[in-house]
Amino acid sequence: MNERDLTNPDYYLNRELSELAYQERVLREGMDARNPPLERLRFLAFFTKNMDEFFMKRVGGLKQQIDAGVTETTPDGRTPKQQWCEVLDTVRPLFREQSKYWQQTLKPTLAEEGIDIREPSELSSAQYEELQNYYEESILPTLTPLAFDPAHPFPFISNLSLSLAVLSSDENSETRFTRIKIPSNQPRLVAIPRETDQYILIEDLIEANLDLLLPNLDIRDVSKFKVTRNAEVRRNEEVAEDLIDVVEEVLEERRFATMVRLEVDAEMPDESVSILKEQLHMQDREVFYREGPIDFEDFFELLDLEYPDLKLPSWTPKAHPRLGTVTSEAKDEETDIFREIQKGDILAHHPYHSFKGTIQYFLDMAANDPNVLAVKAAIYRTANDSKIIQSLIDAANNGKQVAVMVELKARFDEKNNLEWARQLEEEGIHVAYGTVGLKTHTKTALVVRQEDDGVQLYSHVGTGNYNSETAKGYSDVGLLTSDRDIGQDLTKVFNFFTGPTLDNRFRKLLIAPVTIRERFTEMIRREIDHAESGQRARIVVKVNGLEDPSMVAELYRASMAGVKIDLIVRDICRLRPEIEGLSENITVHSIVSRFLEHARIFYFENAGDPEWFIGSADWMTRNLDHRVEAITPVENQQLREQLRFILEASLKDNRRRWVMQSDGHYEQVTPDDEPVWDIQEILMAASEAAVDRGYGPGMVVDTDLVEDDLLIDEAPENEPGMDSTNADYAVEADASGPVQSDEGNKSIFDMYSEHWYHPDSETYGWTVRTTEGDRRYFKTQKGARERLRAEYE
């Protein structure tokens, strides 16, 4: 292996600039004429939403560091001040492009199709009069002009509020500055009378009738502006007596936090700009001049209009074929989800599969099943009208033991989560609020159920939040399993939420901050060993972010050893691919499409004995070291085949996929003369085909669409009673039959006969007693044999 100084800043991209490169890809989707007009508008609105959050979180954090005198450099060699300057310079042309595209292309296109946002001057006299009446009756009473002069201090301006800056002169010719806040509780898109899907912006309507609000003034100028405040407000949790008090203080401080951005009309006069800069303590480079609308986020409302030709075809999540209703001669009966999970693990894939019909169904059944003893769940973000919360309350009301971990520090969801936590406590539910120094980011639930052969554990480990709304637009995977090792591991994790310490011994799960970094590092280094010995070595990772410098360095070492690596990274990526002698074996992909790519999937080829994982953790320092995360192995053959299909189809996408160049910029893959392969369209078709086929796996894998490259387990051969054509759901047909010998020697079953037995179970053929005195259940002889070896050899 070539010797390289892997601390060289030239080998690492900047985290903030990498995030902006992703936001540029979002903007490009909003400017891509291959997308229908309302789909383009959706991406322009998302760009505004994302950039608001970026300034609040990331730019706000940089300003805090600058104010604190921090000069320490990032792995790419930049100080906070250098990053701040580069970020502002990089963002400026993106805002200009957004505004220009809207004004010159998308707005006229939508107008031609019948959706128009008009100016006051374009209204007829009758329309203007009706809107003026509406203004006087409904809007004017809600407005509060706030003057700034010797008798009035400069008004408080709330975060992300849209305002009018008015310069006027009184009878003494003295200039006055007045701020008028655009009411956020009024529709921003005001319908034009006797027109269909024609609107005027509320700020334009207020400006056109300003004389009714500010009479007897000589109004010299009216300009719009919007401010963004820092949201990176922190408190010392270790000295806090009550985490709830800490979060409430953070919410209060965020209201009055430092300004980080000022957006103003392109034609705002220097006098108004100077007043705003001086009073808001902002520098010239923090001012962004905007043509047209300053804020596009309210345009999301237009997406609900009935213009199917202007949108992508609608998508309705499908029932999972194993969890639909079971038709009998007498009636349609609900699927026994616990028995179904016992037959074999289930992979839920949202939004291709219905959240209601999978995860919500799992918790609903747990709440109402008389055999369920306990339900535990970790809530990071959930819907405002969360049915998940109601299921947990129902479980408690039905006499189950219920414990819920509600992460109060989930940024921008703190207030919502506080309310949920209080409601759960009022129902007598055990609520944990988080842990000192760590965020809880796991997407996990555990159901404890009394069954004929003992207590059984049913687990869900996923990549997405328990949020029915985001499940419609975020692409996530989740494992439903009765694997006892995973259940025991989750038991330890939930005990940590309510107890004093986190165990560092887990049977199968990878848990941050105690084992994930170590285990992933071991697996990368194992691939290096395989490559250097001439065996199969391959890594494919699908994450939202790859920021951790140590993980980047490990991947560089693997590339130099000859390991082929594909990284499907939605946004932030510090790694530079295709550098000769360093990363020429690494390709970085990014997919931007109608659903937000949110799943984390990990594949390690392991010399032909592959390992597959899914879970909540990205490869970012915060996830590996400062959050509680859970990654689960996926061992079921058919589920691995589905994960392989997702990764292979992603790598073949030639419509939504971008590929990073060594300098950090991205180029979009185009089909040229080849058929168009759109990963999300492929997965929608695969899910529909599964429903048409009937009972079975959650998607029909079209082998013609993917290369048979990534490995999955072969169906085990010579296992007594195993149906190799349906290994997903097979059980031992003759569990009491003869035991195979191990390589011609004395069978390990004979050697440790006191440590295993055949249980009285329709599902499991083998039970192994562990060295700790627990029981482990297996469907196949192979699984029992491996456990005996792990425990006693």
DAZIHU-V572552 format. One record per pair of residues at least 12 apart in sequence whose C-alpha atoms are under 7 Angstrom apart, sorted by sequence separation. I is the first residue (numbers start at 1). J is the second residue. D is the distance in whole Angstrom. If there is no record, write none. Layout:
i	j	d
I	J	D
I	J	D
This chain:
i	j	d
165	177	7
166	178	5
189	201	5
190	202	6
323	335	6
446	458	6
447	459	6
464	476	5
601	613	6
602	614	6
617	629	6
657	669	6
687	699	5
715	727	6
720	732	6
721	733	4
756	768	4
766	778	5
30	43	5
165	178	6
166	179	6
188	201	6
189	202	6
446	459	5
463	476	6
601	614	5
616	629	6
617	630	7
686	699	5
687	700	7
721	734	6
755	768	6
756	769	6
764	777	6
765	778	6
766	779	6
29	43	6
30	44	5
66	80	6
165	179	5
188	202	5
323	337	7
445	459	6
446	460	6
463	477	6
600	614	6
616	630	6
617	631	7
655	669	6
686	700	5
720	734	7
755	769	5
764	778	5
765	779	5
766	780	7
65	80	6
66	81	6
164	179	6
165	180	7
406	421	6
445	460	5
462	477	6
463	478	6
600	615	6
615	630	6
616	631	6
654	669	5
655	670	6
686	701	6
764	779	5
765	780	6
766	781	7
27	43	6
163	179	7
164	180	5
234	250	7
444	460	5
445	461	7
462	478	4
600	616	7
615	631	4
654	670	5
655	671	7
763	779	7
768	784	6
26	43	6
27	44	6
163	180	5
164	181	6
233	250	6
444	461	5
461	478	6
462	479	6
489	506	6
614	631	6
615	632	6
654	671	5
62	80	6
163	181	4
443	461	6
444	462	6
460	478	7
461	479	5
489	507	7
600	618	7
613	631	6
614	632	6
766	784	6
162	181	6
163	182	5
443	462	5
460	479	5
461	480	7
569	588	7
613	632	5
614	633	7
27	47	6
162	182	6
443	463	6
460	480	5
489	509	6
565	585	6
566	586	6
567	587	6
568	588	6
569	589	6
570	590	5
613	633	4
768	788	7
771	791	6
26	47	6
182	203	6
233	254	6
259	280	7
443	464	6
459	480	6
460	481	7
560	581	6
564	585	5
565	586	5
566	587	5
567	588	5
568	589	5
569	590	5
570	591	6
612	633	6
613	634	5
655	676	6
770	791	6
62	84	6
443	465	6
459	481	5
485	507	6
486	508	6
560	582	6
563	585	7
564	586	6
565	587	6
566	588	6
567	589	6
568	590	6
612	634	5
654	676	6
655	677	6
656	678	6
736	758	7
231	254	6
266	289	5
458	481	6
459	482	6
485	508	6
486	509	6
546	569	7
552	575	6
559	582	7
560	583	7
562	585	7
654	677	5
655	678	5
735	758	7
23	47	7
230	254	7
262	286	6
263	287	6
264	288	6
265	289	6
266	290	5
367	391	6
458	482	5
545	569	6
559	583	5
653	677	5
654	678	7
59	84	7
261	286	5
262	287	5
263	288	5
264	289	5
265	290	5
266	291	5
337	362	7
367	392	7
375	400	7
406	431	7
408	433	6
457	482	6
538	563	6
539	564	6
540	565	6
541	566	7
542	567	6
543	568	6
544	569	5
545	570	7
547	572	7
559	584	7
652	677	7
653	678	5
260	286	7
261	287	6
262	288	6
263	289	6
264	290	6
265	291	6
374	400	5
375	401	6
376	402	6
377	403	7
378	404	6
379	405	6
380	406	6
403	429	6
404	430	6
405	431	6
406	432	6
407	433	6
408	434	7
537	563	5
538	564	5
539	565	5
540	566	5
541	567	5
542	568	5
543	569	5
544	570	5
545	571	6
546	572	6
547	573	6
556	582	6
559	585	5
653	679	6
149	176	6
230	257	6
263	290	7
364	391	5
367	394	6
368	395	7
373	400	5
374	401	4
375	402	5
376	403	5
377	404	5
378	405	5
379	406	5
380	407	5
402	429	6
403	430	5
404	431	5
405	432	5
406	433	5
407	434	5
457	484	6
537	564	7
538	565	6
539	566	6
540	567	6
541	568	6
542	569	6
543	570	7
544	571	6
545	572	5
546	573	5
547	574	5
556	583	6
559	586	6
570	597	7
148	176	7
229	257	6
230	258	5
360	388	6
363	391	6
367	395	4
372	400	7
373	401	6
374	402	6
375	403	7
376	404	6
377	405	6
378	406	6
379	407	6
402	430	6
403	431	6
404	432	6
405	433	6
406	434	7
459	487	6
545	573	6
546	574	6
612	640	7
148	177	5
229	258	6
230	259	6
405	434	7
458	487	6
532	561	6
650	679	5
147	177	6
148	178	6
229	259	4
230	260	6
368	398	7
380	410	6
409	439	7
457	487	5
524	554	7
528	558	5
531	561	6
649	679	6
735	765	5
147	178	4
228	259	6
229	260	5
393	424	7
531	562	6
146	178	5
147	179	6
227	259	7
228	260	6
381	413	7
407	439	7
531	563	6
731	763	6
145	178	6
146	179	5
228	261	5
320	353	6
396	429	7
407	440	6
528	561	6
731	764	7
732	765	5
145	179	6
146	180	6
227	261	6
228	262	7
317	351	5
318	352	6
319	353	6
393	427	7
524	558	7
731	765	7
145	180	5
227	262	5
317	352	5
318	353	5
319	354	6
528	563	6
144	180	6
226	262	6
227	263	6
317	353	5
318	354	5
527	563	7
226	263	5
317	354	5
225	263	5
226	264	7
319	357	6
225	264	4
224	264	6
225	265	6
224	265	6
223	265	6
446	490	7
223	268	6
170	217	5
732	779	6
169	217	6
170	218	6
731	779	5
732	780	6
168	217	6
169	218	5
731	780	7
168	218	5
169	219	6
168	219	4
167	219	6
168	220	5
167	220	5
44	98	7
167	221	5
544	598	6
166	221	6
167	222	7
166	222	5
543	599	7
645	701	7
649	705	7
165	222	6
166	223	7
543	600	5
649	706	6
164	222	6
165	223	5
542	600	5
543	601	7
648	706	6
164	223	6
165	224	6
542	601	5
642	701	7
648	707	7
164	224	5
541	601	6
542	602	6
163	224	6
164	225	6
380	441	6
541	602	5
645	706	7
14	76	6
163	225	5
540	602	6
541	603	6
719	781	7
12	75	6
13	76	6
162	225	6
163	226	6
434	497	7
540	603	5
593	656	6
12	76	5
162	226	5
378	442	7
539	603	6
540	604	7
592	656	6
127	192	7
161	226	6
378	443	6
432	497	6
539	604	5
591	656	5
592	657	7
9	75	6
10	76	6
127	193	6
160	226	6
161	227	6
378	444	6
432	498	6
538	604	6
539	605	6
591	657	4
644	710	6
9	76	4
160	227	5
377	444	6
378	445	6
538	605	5
590	657	6
591	658	6
9	77	5
159	227	6
160	228	5
377	445	4
537	605	6
589	657	7
590	658	5
37	106	7
159	228	5
376	445	6
377	446	6
536	605	7
537	606	6
589	658	6
590	659	6
17	87	6
31	101	7
159	229	5
376	446	5
536	606	7
537	607	6
589	659	5
375	446	6
376	447	7
536	607	4
548	619	6
588	659	6
589	660	6
641	712	6
375	447	5
535	607	5
536	608	6
546	618	7
547	619	6
548	620	5
588	660	5
640	712	6
37	110	7
374	447	6
375	448	6
545	618	6
546	619	5
547	620	5
548	621	5
374	448	5
544	618	6
545	619	6
546	620	6
547	621	7
373	448	5
543	618	5
545	620	6
637	712	6
372	448	6
373	449	5
637	713	6
372	449	4
373	450	7
530	607	6
371	449	6
372	450	6
388	466	7
371	450	5
527	606	6
116	197	7
117	198	6
118	199	6
119	200	6
366	447	7
115	197	5
116	198	5
117	199	5
118	200	5
114	197	7
115	198	6
116	199	6
117	200	5
382	465	7
579	662	6
120	204	7
381	465	6
382	466	5
383	467	5
577	661	7
578	662	6
120	205	7
380	465	6
381	466	7
382	467	4
383	468	6
577	662	5
381	467	6
383	469	6
576	662	5
379	466	7
576	663	7
120	208	7
576	664	6
638	728	6
637	728	7
405	497	7
636	728	6
159	255	7
158	255	7
610	711	6
610	712	7
605	711	7
517	624	6
516	624	6
188	298	7
513	624	6
512	624	6
513	625	5
355	468	6
512	625	6
513	626	6
513	627	6
512	627	6
513	628	6
355	471	6
512	628	5
511	628	7
512	629	5
511	629	6
512	630	7
511	630	5
351	471	6
475	595	6
510	630	6
511	631	6
350	471	6
351	472	5
474	595	5
475	596	6
509	630	7
510	631	5
350	472	7
351	473	6
473	595	5
474	596	5
475	597	5
476	598	6
477	599	6
509	631	6
510	632	6
351	474	7
473	596	6
474	597	6
475	598	5
476	599	4
509	632	5
350	474	7
351	475	6
474	598	6
475	599	6
508	632	7
509	633	7
350	475	5
508	633	7
350	476	5
349	476	6
350	477	6
349	477	4
348	477	6
349	478	7
347	477	7
348	478	5
347	478	6
348	479	6
347	479	5
346	479	6
347	480	6
345	479	7
346	480	5
345	480	6
346	481	7
345	481	5
463	599	5
463	600	6
341	480	7
341	481	6
342	482	6
341	482	6
463	614	7
463	615	5
462	615	5
463	616	4
461	615	7
462	616	6
247	408	7
247	409	7
247	414	7
60	230	4
60	231	7
61	232	6
461	632	7
56	228	7
60	232	6
56	229	6
57	230	7
443	616	6
56	230	5
57	231	6
442	616	6
56	231	5
57	232	5
441	616	7
56	232	7
441	627	6
442	628	6
439	626	7
440	627	6
441	628	6
442	629	5
438	626	5
439	627	5
440	628	5
441	629	5
442	630	5
103	292	7
438	627	5
439	628	6
440	629	7
438	628	7
99	290	7
99	291	6
99	292	6
96	290	7
92	288	7
238	436	6
237	436	6
60	260	6
237	437	7
59	260	7
55	260	7
48	295	7
48	296	6
49	297	6
48	297	6
45	296	5
46	297	7
44	296	7
45	297	5
45	299	6
45	300	6
42	300	6
38	303	6
38	310	6
39	311	6
37	310	5
38	311	5
39	312	7
36	310	5
37	311	7
36	311	5
36	312	7
345	636	7
347	639	6
484	776	6
453	760	7
453	761	7
352	684	6
352	687	6
347	698	7
318	687	7
321	690	7
321	691	6
321	694	6
322	695	5
321	695	5
322	696	6
321	696	6
322	697	7
321	697	7
321	698	6
320	698	6
344	728	6
344	729	5
343	729	5
343	763	7
342	763	7
15	547	7
6	553	6
22	571	5
19	571	6
19	572	5
18	572	5
18	573	6
15	572	6
2	560	7
1	560	6
15	574	6
1	561	6
14	574	6
13	574	4
12	574	5
13	575	6
12	575	6
13	576	7
12	576	6
11	576	6
26	592	7
13	664	7
